[in-house]
Amino acid sequence: MRPKTAPHRPVFGHAAVLLTLLILLSPRAHAMLEGDFLYFPSHAPNRSALTEWRIDGQLVGYARLVEHPRAVWLICHGNGGQAANRQYIIDRLPADTCSYVLEYPGYGLRPGTPSMDAINAAARSAYDALRALYPSVPIDVLGESLGSGAASYLCSLPVPPDRLVLMVPFDNLLSVAKEHIRFLPVGLLMRDKWDNVSALSAYKGPVQIFGALHDTVIPVAHARALAKTVPQARYVELPCGHNEWSLLSDLVVITND
């Protein structure tokens, strides 16, 4: 008699378990996950028309400056590139306002390593500096994609921004990561867990939230979910993908109202 053969077992399940164990055992597990999936800095020289922005001699970003601004914007950009290439955001803001684009630690020409704590600390330092520099001018904040985390964090401060705009944001970053990385225990591995719902829970200022209908990076359901938790939010859904909102010629991020 021929011996009975063992039933076929899919090898992918074993491979995924092995990969998970290897990552969990690695002392660099958090850095591996976030370095590979979250932060994508570039480090090119500034070739834009923007002015260098320095605090205590340290380069912290780039700015468009105007005399006697009606308001001042602090911009927290997305997870790719660097501050110097965010002219497309500044172009959507009123011409009679100053715009300061924050450079994250480890991005562009700024030293350091990006992380939630490092980016939040950089955002707060920049925000405090603008409050001191413009004591009688409204300080507004715009957060793009990953930058919505730092922008929302600023809204939890004792003296929050006067206005908040969020472009293609998330409700909480962990839920987005779980959608993209289904085969790993992301909750155990992920260190940087911005939660915009929690950060905005007590904020009372004006809020505009722009979601992208065809977003495959941060699916639009996350922007919708965030908007539902902020009673005063004005939610706008754009007919584009995550990185295409800047190409919409008729889009005005914020008006003079």
C-alpha positions in Angstrom: 0.0 0.0 0.0 1.2 3.5 -0.7 1.6 5.5 2.5 -0.9 8.3 2.9 0.6 11.7 2.1 0.4 14.6 4.5 -2.1 17.3 3.6 -0.7 20.3 1.8 -0.2 23.3 4.1 0.4 26.9 2.8 3.9 28.1 3.4 3.0 31.8 3.6 1.4 31.5 7.0 4.7 29.9 8.4 6.8 32.6 6.7 4.7 35.4 8.1 4.9 33.9 11.6 8.7 33.6 11.3 9.0 37.1 9.9 6.9 38.5 12.8 9.0 36.7 15.4 12.2 37.9 13.9 11.0 41.5 13.9 9.6 41.3 17.4 13.0 39.9 18.6 14.9 42.6 16.9 16.1 45.5 19.1 15.5 47.8 16.1 11.9 46.6 15.6 10.3 50.1 15.9 13.0 51.8 13.8 12.6 49.1 11.1 8.9 49.6 10.9 8.9 53.4 10.9 12.0 53.9 8.9 10.7 51.6 6.1 7.0 52.7 6.1 6.7 56.2 7.7 9.5 58.6 7.1 10.9 59.4 3.6 13.0 62.5 3.9 15.1 64.1 1.1 18.1 66.3 1.7 18.5 68.6 -1.3 19.7 72.2 -1.0 17.0 74.9 -1.0 16.5 76.0 -4.6 13.2 77.7 -4.0 12.5 81.4 -3.6 11.7 80.8 0.1 13.6 82.5 2.9 15.6 80.4 5.4 13.9 80.3 8.8 16.3 80.1 11.7 15.7 80.0 15.5 18.8 80.6 17.6 20.9 80.2 14.6 19.5 76.7 13.7 17.8 76.2 10.4 14.2 75.1 11.2 12.4 75.6 7.9 11.6 78.1 5.1 9.2 81.0 4.9 7.4 83.4 2.6 7.4 86.8 4.4 5.2 89.8 3.9 5.1 93.1 5.7 2.3 93.6 8.2 0.7 90.2 7.7 -3.0 89.7 8.5 -2.2 86.2 9.8 0.8 83.9 10.1 0.7 80.2 9.0 2.8 77.4 10.4 2.8 74.5 7.9 3.6 70.9 9.0 4.3 69.0 5.8 3.8 65.3 4.8 6.2 62.4 5.3 8.1 62.7 2.1 10.6 65.2 0.7 11.4 68.3 2.8 10.2 71.8 3.7 11.9 73.6 0.8 9.6 71.9 -1.7 6.3 72.9 -0.2 5.8 76.0 -2.3 2.6 74.4 -3.6 1.0 74.7 -0.1 2.1 78.3 0.3 0.6 79.1 -3.1 -2.9 78.1 -1.7 -2.7 80.5 1.2 -3.7 84.2 1.1 -1.0 86.5 -0.3 -1.3 88.9 2.7 -0.2 86.3 5.2 3.3 85.0 6.2 3.9 81.3 5.7 6.5 79.3 7.6 7.1 75.7 6.6 8.6 73.6 9.4 11.5 71.3 8.6 11.4 68.1 10.6 14.5 66.7 12.4 16.3 64.4 10.0 14.7 66.1 6.9 16.4 68.5 4.5 19.4 70.1 6.0 18.2 69.8 9.6 20.1 67.3 11.8 18.3 64.7 13.9 16.1 61.7 13.6 12.4 61.9 12.7 9.9 60.5 15.3 6.6 61.6 16.7 8.3 63.1 19.8 11.0 64.9 17.8 8.5 66.3 15.3 6.0 67.4 17.9 8.8 69.1 19.9 10.0 70.8 16.7 6.5 71.9 16.0 5.9 73.3 19.5 9.3 75.2 19.4 8.4 76.7 16.1 4.9 77.6 17.2 6.1 79.2 20.4 8.7 81.2 18.4 6.0 82.5 16.0 3.8 83.5 18.9 6.6 85.5 20.4 7.6 87.1 17.0 4.0 88.0 16.2 2.3 88.7 19.5 -0.7 90.5 18.1 -1.3 88.5 14.9 -3.3 85.3 14.6 -1.2 82.1 14.3 -2.9 79.5 12.1 -1.6 76.0 11.4 -1.9 73.7 8.4 -1.1 70.0 8.5 -0.6 67.9 5.4 -0.9 64.1 5.6 1.6 63.0 8.3 1.9 66.6 9.3 -1.8 66.5 10.5 -0.5 64.7 13.5 1.9 67.5 14.6 -0.7 70.2 13.6 -3.4 68.5 15.7 -1.0 68.2 18.6 -0.5 71.9 18.6 -4.3 72.3 19.1 -4.0 70.5 22.4 -1.7 73.2 23.9 -2.9 75.7 26.5 -2.8 78.5 23.9 -3.8 76.7 20.7 -3.7 77.9 17.1 -6.3 80.4 16.0 -7.3 78.2 13.0 -6.5 74.7 11.8 -6.5 73.3 8.3 -5.8 69.6 7.6 -5.1 68.2 4.2 -5.6 64.5 3.5 -5.3 63.7 7.3 -5.8 60.6 9.4 -8.0 60.1 12.4 -5.3 58.0 14.1 -2.1 56.8 12.5 -2.3 53.3 13.9 -5.5 52.5 12.2 -4.0 53.5 8.8 -0.9 51.4 9.5 -3.0 48.4 10.2 -4.8 48.7 6.9 -1.4 48.7 5.0 0.4 46.1 7.1 -2.0 43.4 7.8 0.5 40.5 8.4 2.3 42.1 11.4 1.2 43.1 14.9 1.5 46.8 14.1 0.1 47.8 17.5 3.1 46.2 19.2 5.7 47.4 16.7 4.6 50.9 16.1 6.0 53.6 18.4 4.7 56.7 16.7 0.9 56.7 17.1 -0.4 60.2 16.5 -4.1 60.3 17.4 -5.8 63.3 15.9 -9.2 62.6 17.4 -7.8 62.8 20.9 -5.6 65.8 20.2 -8.6 67.8 18.8 -11.1 66.7 21.4 -11.0 70.0 23.3 -10.2 72.4 20.4 -12.8 75.1 19.8 -11.2 77.1 16.9 -12.2 76.9 13.3 -11.3 73.7 11.5 -11.2 72.8 7.8 -10.6 69.2 6.8 -9.9 68.2 3.2 -10.2 64.5 2.3 -9.2 62.9 -1.1 -11.9 60.6 -2.6 -9.4 58.4 -4.4 -6.7 58.4 -1.7 -4.9 55.1 -1.4 -2.3 56.3 1.1 -4.7 57.5 3.8 -8.1 56.2 2.6 -10.7 58.9 2.7 -12.7 57.1 5.4 -10.1 58.4 7.9 -10.6 62.0 7.0 -14.4 61.5 7.2 -14.1 59.8 10.6 -12.0 62.7 11.9 -14.4 65.3 10.7 -17.3 63.6 12.4 -15.5 64.0 15.8 -14.9 67.7 15.4 -18.3 69.5 15.7 -17.2 72.8 14.2 -15.2 71.2 11.3 -16.0 72.1 7.7 -15.3 69.0 5.6 -14.5 69.1 1.9 -14.0 66.0 -0.2 -11.7 66.4 -3.2 -12.0 64.4 -6.5 -8.3 63.3 -6.4 -5.7 61.0 -4.9 -3.5 61.6 -1.9 -0.8 63.5 -3.7 -2.9 65.2 -6.4 -4.8 67.8 -4.4 -2.1 70.4 -5.2 -2.9 70.0 -8.9 -6.5 71.1 -8.5 -6.4 74.5 -10.1 -9.7 75.7 -8.5 -8.9 74.6 -4.9 -8.6 77.4 -2.4 -7.3 76.0 0.9 -8.2 79.0 3.0 -9.8 82.3 2.1 -9.7 85.7 3.8 -12.8 85.2 5.8 
